[in-house]
Structure formats: structure tokens, C-alpha cells
Amino acid sequence: MVPRLHLPSGDSSGLTKSKEVEICMVKHWRVDREEKYEIVEKWFLKDLEMIDGKEADTDNPYFDMHFHKVYHMEAYSCASKYTFARTLNKLNATYLKKDFKIVNFDDTYLNDDSIWSSSNRDFLVVMRVCFYASNLLCLSLCRLS
């Protein structure tokens, strides 16, 4: 099951003052060639108190969402977990301006303006490859005494 955001229809921004942002838990399965989806649970973004990424230093897809109760979640990947946290944070900053905590996430990847915040991390991979390649080049050009 995967947490998803549901933005109510309304004005051009997707939100109205009378409707609220919902976070939905969606169960997904396949029957023959047909995709099936079922909303298992819904929460309001305004009720979210904290998102706990569990371990900021490891590449894992697990996180907890703290409402009146703690819900243990698993995203498709660590990148999708960070994308989900960034989206919740941005929606909160834009519409609710409520103080909720995002803990055990690497702050570098949570900032939208960071070069590391790409959802597919292509730039980060290319940059690391270039860094290692330049180190190898420098080492190969060094003279041994």
C-alpha cells in the first residue's frame, strides 16, 4: 500500500478554502490485465504532526506518519519517500503554514532548491561519476618516485 496525496477539485490551484488536502492510503493490485485501486484510509494534512524518516543515513524506503496514531509506511524507493516528504512540506508551507516536524531525513535532499533534490537523482549520479573519474585521472598522471 502506498500513501498518495489527494487534492480536491476547485479553483485553479486545486484547493479551495472549504476543502482540505487529504493523504490517502491506496491499495494497488492487478487482476488479469486490469489495474485495481482501493482507498484504504484517509487523513487530512492538517492532522499530520510529524514525518519520521527512520534513518537519515541509510537508503531505505520506510517512514512513519504521526497523526493521532503512528502509521508505518513503505515507499517504492528512498527517492519516492523524499519526494513525498518534500511534497507534504511544500503543501503545508503553501496552504496550511502549520508547524509539523520532518525528522530523520537528510536536509540536503528535502530542499527543493538543492541540486540534490531531483526525484530521480540523475544529476547526483553523474556528478559522482565525474568526481571519481577526475580522481582516477589525477592519480594516473602522478609520477611515482
C-alpha positions in Angstrom: 0.0 0.0 0.0 1.2 3.4 -0.9 0.4 6.8 0.6 -0.9 9.3 -2.0 -2.0 12.9 -2.0 -5.5 13.8 -3.0 -6.1 17.4 -3.9 -9.8 18.4 -4.1 -11.0 20.0 -7.2 -11.9 23.6 -7.1 -10.1 26.8 -8.1 -7.1 26.7 -10.5 -4.6 25.9 -7.7 -6.5 22.7 -7.0 -7.6 23.8 -3.5 -10.4 25.8 -2.1 -10.9 27.3 1.4 -13.8 25.0 2.0 -11.9 21.8 1.1 -8.9 20.3 2.6 -5.8 18.3 1.4 -6.2 14.6 2.0 -3.5 12.0 2.2 -4.9 8.7 1.1 -3.5 5.1 1.6 -4.1 3.3 -1.7 -4.0 -0.4 -2.1 -3.0 -1.5 -5.6 -3.3 -4.8 -7.3 -3.7 -6.3 -10.7 -6.4 -8.7 -11.9 -5.5 -10.2 -15.3 -4.5 -7.1 -17.3 -6.6 -4.6 -15.3 -5.1 -2.4 -12.6 -7.2 -2.0 -9.4 -7.0 0.7 -6.8 -8.8 0.9 -3.5 -8.6 3.8 -0.9 -7.9 2.0 2.4 -7.5 5.0 4.7 -7.6 8.8 4.5 -6.1 11.5 6.7 -6.2 15.3 6.5 -2.9 17.0 6.0 -3.8 19.4 8.8 -3.8 16.5 11.2 -0.3 15.4 10.4 2.1 16.1 13.3 5.3 14.6 12.1 7.0 12.5 9.4 9.8 10.3 10.7 12.2 9.0 8.0 13.5 6.4 10.5 17.2 6.6 9.4 18.6 9.7 7.5 22.0 8.0 6.8 20.7 4.9 5.1 18.9 4.3 1.8 15.6 2.8 3.0 12.0 3.4 1.9 10.5 3.2 5.4 9.0 6.1 7.3 6.3 6.8 9.9 3.5 9.4 9.7 2.3 10.7 13.0 -1.3 11.7 13.3 -3.4 10.8 16.4 -1.8 7.4 15.8 1.5 6.4 14.2 1.3 4.7 10.8 4.3 2.8 9.5 4.8 3.2 5.7 7.0 1.8 3.0 7.5 3.8 -0.2 8.6 2.3 -3.5 12.1 3.7 -3.0 14.1 6.1 -0.8 13.8 8.7 -3.6 10.0 8.4 -3.6 10.0 8.7 0.2 11.9 12.0 -0.1 9.6 13.2 -2.9 6.6 12.5 -0.7 8.1 14.4 2.3 9.0 17.4 0.1 5.5 17.5 -1.4 3.9 17.4 2.1 6.2 20.1 3.3 5.6 22.3 0.3 1.8 21.9 0.6 1.9 22.7 4.3 4.0 25.8 3.7 1.8 27.0 0.9 -1.7 26.3 2.3 -1.6 25.5 6.0 1.5 27.1 7.4 1.2 24.6 10.3 4.2 23.6 12.3 4.9 19.9 11.7 8.2 18.2 12.0 10.1 16.2 9.4 12.8 14.2 11.3 15.4 11.6 10.3 15.6 12.9 6.7 18.7 14.3 5.2 18.0 18.1 4.9 20.1 18.3 1.7 17.5 16.2 -0.1 14.5 17.9 1.4 15.2 21.4 -0.1 13.6 22.0 -3.5 16.3 24.5 -4.4 19.0 22.0 -3.8 20.8 20.5 -6.8 20.4 17.1 -5.0 16.6 17.3 -4.8 16.0 15.7 -8.2 13.4 12.9 -7.8 15.5 10.6 -10.0 18.9 11.7 -8.7 20.4 11.6 -12.2 22.5 14.7 -11.6 23.9 13.3 -8.4 25.0 10.1 -10.1 26.6 11.9 -13.0 28.4 14.3 -10.6 29.8 11.4 -8.5 31.0 9.5 -11.6 32.8 12.7 -12.8 34.3 13.2 -9.4 35.7 9.6 -9.3 36.9 9.8 -12.9 38.8 13.1 -12.2 40.4 11.5 -9.2 41.5 8.5 -11.2 42.9 10.8 -13.9 44.8 12.8 -11.4 46.2 9.6 -9.8 47.2 8.2 -13.2 49.1 11.3 -14.1 51.1 11.5 -10.8 54.7 10.3 -11.1 55.9 7.7 -8.7 59.2 8.4 -7.1 
